[in-house]
Amino acid sequence: MRWLLLFATLLSWVLCFTRHGPGAMACWLFAGIAGAIATVLGFAQARIKANARPETMLDVTAMRKQRDKPPQA
């Protein structure tokens, strides 16, 4: 999905700079800015998801029980 967003953003920038009327240029410029923001957020989300720990590792109650258990000799 993020690659499709990137392609659409680049296409809107190309269309923005090839238009002769100010209305069409403004429309494509707005689409390009919105697409750039969406593309950056999409790539950031994918990067965060790739580096995140699985949910099974985040079992806080099990870690607390293990921490509060008295040491065995």
C-alpha positions as CSV (number, residue, x, y, z in Angstrom):
1,M,0.0,0.0,0.0
2,R,2.8,2.4,0.8
3,W,4.4,1.9,-2.6
4,L,1.0,2.8,-4.2
5,L,0.9,5.9,-2.1
6,L,4.4,6.8,-3.2
7,F,3.6,6.3,-6.8
8,A,0.4,8.4,-6.5
9,T,2.3,11.1,-4.7
10,L,4.9,11.3,-7.4
11,L,2.3,11.3,-10.1
12,S,0.5,14.2,-8.4
13,W,3.7,16.2,-8.2
14,V,4.3,15.6,-11.9
15,L,0.8,16.6,-12.8
16,C,1.1,19.7,-10.6
17,F,4.2,21.0,-12.4
18,T,2.8,20.3,-15.9
19,R,-0.5,22.1,-15.5
20,H,-0.9,25.6,-16.9
21,G,-4.0,26.8,-14.9
22,P,-3.7,27.9,-11.3
23,G,-6.7,25.9,-10.2
24,A,-5.5,22.6,-11.5
25,M,-2.0,23.3,-10.2
26,A,-3.3,24.1,-6.7
27,C,-5.5,20.9,-6.7
28,W,-2.6,18.7,-7.6
29,L,-0.2,20.5,-5.3
30,F,-2.7,19.9,-2.4
31,A,-2.9,16.2,-3.4
32,G,0.9,16.0,-3.6
33,I,1.3,17.5,-0.1
34,A,-1.3,15.2,1.4
35,G,0.1,12.2,-0.4
36,A,3.6,13.0,0.8
37,I,2.4,13.1,4.4
38,A,0.5,9.8,4.0
39,T,3.5,8.2,2.3
40,V,5.9,9.2,5.1
41,L,3.4,7.9,7.7
42,G,3.0,4.7,5.8
43,F,6.7,4.0,5.6
44,A,7.1,4.9,9.3
45,Q,4.3,2.6,10.3
46,A,5.9,-0.3,8.3
47,R,9.3,0.4,9.9
48,I,7.9,0.5,13.4
49,K,5.9,-2.7,12.8
50,A,9.0,-4.5,11.5
51,N,11.0,-3.6,14.6
52,A,8.3,-4.1,17.2
53,R,8.3,-7.0,19.7
54,P,5.6,-9.6,19.4
55,E,2.7,-9.2,21.8
56,T,3.6,-12.4,23.6
57,M,6.8,-10.6,24.8
58,L,4.8,-7.8,26.3
59,D,3.1,-9.9,29.0
60,V,3.6,-7.4,31.9
61,T,1.8,-9.4,34.5
62,A,4.0,-12.5,34.0
63,M,7.1,-10.3,34.3
64,R,5.8,-8.7,37.5
65,K,5.0,-12.1,39.0
66,Q,8.5,-13.3,38.2
67,R,10.0,-10.1,39.6
68,D,8.1,-10.4,42.9
69,K,8.8,-14.1,43.4
70,P,11.2,-14.6,46.3
71,P,14.7,-16.0,45.3
72,Q,15.2,-19.7,45.7
73,A,18.4,-20.9,47.3
